[in-house]
């Protein structure tokens, strides 16, 4: 089992057994480079600027600085850093806060090795990744949320199609091929969606799609 390119990773978790375990697993995957580890967000903030990882894998519930606050702080200085939350928290409130902070993916700690690597590959390639269980948790909480439905904006049929495919982790190329349009056309729809929804990144689009019941 391997990844599609060389990917530099930094891992943060306050449970040493889990931290050691995931480090061993990923160290044995061809193409993955573990640059370093930390046991809380404060340590991570000191190390990440010099190491410059492609992906940060972080727990959510940690002492001093937790995963959500860590994400909030990193987004200010490193907007292109990919952040994958690997957490035991399976409640929609925590997941929604993580999405709002700007994570690119969220999987649970009981996730297997295959799905972990799929998540790493997916977010490295610029898409978002949420396991089916995570999506269902958010869907159950938000689908009937009246406030979310009030925030619904008017989208064209094609914009809805593009948003649906974005929310299902399809790349720009895959969307273009599926809809028989050019990559530039997909990018234009993506920009229009961000403007209408009022977000500056893909995570915001995914969150809106979840709120409106598109995934």
C-alpha positions as CSV (number, residue, x, y, z in Angstrom):
1,X,0.0,0.0,0.0
2,X,1.4,3.4,-0.9
3,X,0.4,7.0,-1.7
4,X,0.5,8.7,-5.1
5,X,3.3,11.2,-4.3
6,X,5.8,12.1,-1.6
7,X,3.8,13.6,1.2
8,X,5.4,15.2,4.3
9,X,3.3,14.8,7.5
10,X,3.3,16.2,11.0
11,X,1.2,14.4,13.7
12,X,-0.3,15.9,16.9
13,X,-2.0,13.7,19.6
14,X,-1.8,13.7,23.4
15,X,-2.2,10.0,23.6
16,X,1.3,8.6,23.2
17,X,0.1,5.1,22.4
18,X,-2.0,6.3,19.5
19,X,0.7,8.8,18.4
20,X,3.3,6.0,18.4
21,X,0.9,3.6,16.6
22,X,-0.1,5.9,13.8
23,X,3.6,7.0,13.3
24,X,4.6,3.4,12.9
25,X,1.8,2.7,10.4
26,X,2.6,5.7,8.3
27,X,6.3,5.2,8.4
28,X,5.8,1.9,6.7
29,X,4.0,3.5,3.8
30,X,6.1,4.2,0.7
31,X,5.9,7.9,-0.2
32,X,5.0,9.2,3.3
33,X,7.6,11.2,5.3
34,X,6.9,11.8,9.0
35,X,8.6,15.1,9.7
36,X,7.8,15.1,13.4
37,X,5.2,14.7,16.2
38,X,3.9,16.7,19.1
39,X,1.6,15.9,22.1
40,X,-0.4,19.2,22.0
41,X,-1.1,22.2,19.8
42,X,1.4,24.5,21.6
43,X,4.3,22.2,20.7
44,X,3.0,21.8,17.1
45,X,2.9,25.6,16.6
46,X,6.6,25.8,17.6
47,X,7.7,23.0,15.2
48,X,5.6,23.4,12.1
49,X,7.1,26.7,10.8
50,X,10.5,25.1,10.4
51,X,9.3,21.7,9.2
52,X,6.8,22.9,6.7
53,X,4.6,19.8,6.3
54,X,2.2,19.2,3.5
55,X,-0.4,17.6,5.9
56,X,-1.1,18.0,9.6
57,X,-2.8,15.1,11.3
58,X,-4.3,16.3,14.5
59,X,-6.4,15.0,17.4
60,X,-9.2,17.3,18.6
61,X,-9.3,17.0,22.3
62,X,-5.8,18.0,23.6
63,X,-4.4,20.0,26.6
64,X,-3.1,23.6,26.3
65,X,-4.2,24.1,22.7
66,X,-6.7,21.7,21.2
67,X,-7.1,20.6,17.6
68,X,-9.7,23.2,16.7
69,X,-7.8,26.2,18.2
70,X,-4.6,24.8,16.5
71,X,-6.4,24.8,13.2
72,X,-7.7,28.3,13.7
73,X,-4.2,29.6,14.4
74,X,-2.5,27.7,11.6
75,X,-5.1,28.9,9.0
76,X,-3.9,32.5,9.7
77,X,-0.3,31.8,8.6
78,X,-0.6,28.7,6.6
79,X,-3.8,28.7,4.5
80,X,-2.5,26.0,2.2
81,X,-1.6,23.5,4.9
82,X,-3.9,20.5,4.6
83,X,-5.3,19.5,8.0
84,X,-6.8,16.1,8.8
85,X,-8.6,15.6,12.1
86,X,-8.4,12.0,13.4
87,X,-10.5,12.0,16.5
88,X,-12.6,9.9,18.9
89,X,-15.2,12.7,19.0
90,X,-18.2,11.5,17.0
91,X,-20.6,14.3,17.8
92,X,-21.9,16.8,15.2
93,X,-21.1,19.8,17.4
94,X,-17.4,19.1,17.6
95,X,-17.2,18.1,13.9
96,X,-19.0,21.3,12.8
97,X,-16.6,23.4,14.9
98,X,-13.7,21.6,13.2
99,X,-15.1,22.3,9.8
100,X,-15.7,25.9,10.6
101,X,-12.1,26.2,11.8
102,X,-10.9,25.1,8.4
103,X,-10.0,21.4,8.6
104,X,-9.8,19.6,5.2
105,X,-10.9,16.2,6.5
106,X,-12.3,14.4,9.5
107,X,-12.1,10.7,10.3
108,X,-12.7,8.8,13.5
109,X,-10.0,6.9,15.4
110,X,-11.6,3.6,14.7
111,X,-11.0,4.2,11.0
112,X,-8.9,1.5,9.3
113,X,-5.5,2.0,7.6
114,X,-7.0,1.9,4.1
115,X,-9.4,4.8,4.8
116,X,-6.7,6.8,6.6
117,X,-4.5,6.6,3.5
118,X,-7.5,7.5,1.3
119,X,-8.1,10.5,3.4
120,X,-4.4,11.6,3.2
121,X,-4.4,11.2,-0.6
122,X,-7.7,13.0,-1.0
123,X,-6.8,16.1,1.0
124,X,-3.3,16.2,-0.4
125,X,-4.8,16.4,-3.9
126,X,-6.9,19.4,-2.9
127,X,-10.2,17.8,-2.0
128,X,-12.0,17.3,1.3
129,X,-12.5,14.0,3.0
130,X,-15.2,13.0,5.5
131,X,-16.0,9.4,6.4
132,X,-19.6,8.2,5.8
133,X,-20.1,8.0,9.6
134,X,-19.0,11.7,10.0
135,X,-21.2,12.8,7.2
136,X,-24.2,11.0,8.7
137,X,-23.6,12.5,12.1
138,X,-23.7,16.0,10.6
139,X,-26.6,15.2,8.4
140,X,-28.7,14.0,11.3
141,X,-28.0,17.2,13.2
142,X,-28.3,19.8,10.5
143,X,-30.9,18.6,8.0
144,X,-33.8,19.8,10.2
145,X,-32.0,22.9,11.4
146,X,-34.4,25.8,10.5
147,X,-31.6,28.4,10.7
148,X,-29.5,26.5,8.2
149,X,-32.4,26.4,5.8
150,X,-32.9,30.1,6.1
151,X,-29.4,30.6,4.9
152,X,-30.2,28.8,1.6
153,X,-29.1,30.8,-1.5
154,X,-30.4,30.5,-5.0
155,X,-28.2,28.3,-7.1
156,X,-28.6,27.4,-10.8
157,X,-29.1,23.7,-11.6
158,X,-25.5,23.5,-12.9
159,X,-24.2,25.1,-9.7
160,X,-26.1,22.6,-7.7
161,X,-24.5,19.8,-9.7
162,X,-21.0,21.2,-9.2
163,X,-21.6,21.7,-5.5
164,X,-22.9,18.1,-5.2
165,X,-19.8,16.7,-6.9
166,X,-17.4,19.0,-4.8
167,X,-19.1,17.7,-1.6
168,X,-18.5,14.2,-2.8
169,X,-14.7,14.8,-3.1
170,X,-14.6,14.9,-6.9
171,X,-11.6,16.8,-8.4
172,X,-12.0,19.6,-10.8
173,X,-11.0,17.3,-13.7
174,X,-13.4,14.6,-12.6
175,X,-16.3,17.2,-12.4
176,X,-15.4,18.6,-15.8
177,X,-15.4,15.1,-17.4
178,X,-18.7,14.1,-15.7
179,X,-20.5,17.3,-16.7
180,X,-18.8,17.5,-20.2
181,X,-17.5,21.0,-19.6
182,X,-14.0,22.5,-19.5
183,X,-11.9,22.7,-16.4
184,X,-12.1,26.5,-16.6
185,X,-15.9,26.3,-16.6
186,X,-15.8,24.2,-13.4
187,X,-13.5,26.8,-11.8
188,X,-15.8,29.6,-12.7
189,X,-18.8,27.7,-11.1
190,X,-16.6,27.1,-8.1
191,X,-15.8,30.8,-7.7
192,X,-19.4,31.7,-8.1
193,X,-20.5,29.2,-5.5
194,X,-18.0,30.6,-3.0
195,X,-19.2,34.1,-3.7
196,X,-22.9,33.1,-3.3
197,X,-22.4,31.0,-0.2
198,X,-20.1,33.6,1.3
199,X,-17.0,31.4,1.9
200,X,-13.4,31.7,0.9
201,X,-12.5,28.0,0.8
202,X,-13.6,24.5,-0.2
203,X,-14.4,23.6,3.4
204,X,-17.0,26.3,3.5
205,X,-18.7,24.9,0.4
206,X,-18.7,21.4,1.9
207,X,-20.2,22.7,5.1
208,X,-22.9,24.5,3.2
209,X,-23.6,21.3,1.1
210,X,-24.0,19.4,4.4
211,X,-26.3,22.0,5.9
212,X,-28.5,21.9,2.8
213,X,-28.7,18.1,2.7
214,X,-26.7,17.6,-0.5
215,X,-24.6,14.9,1.0
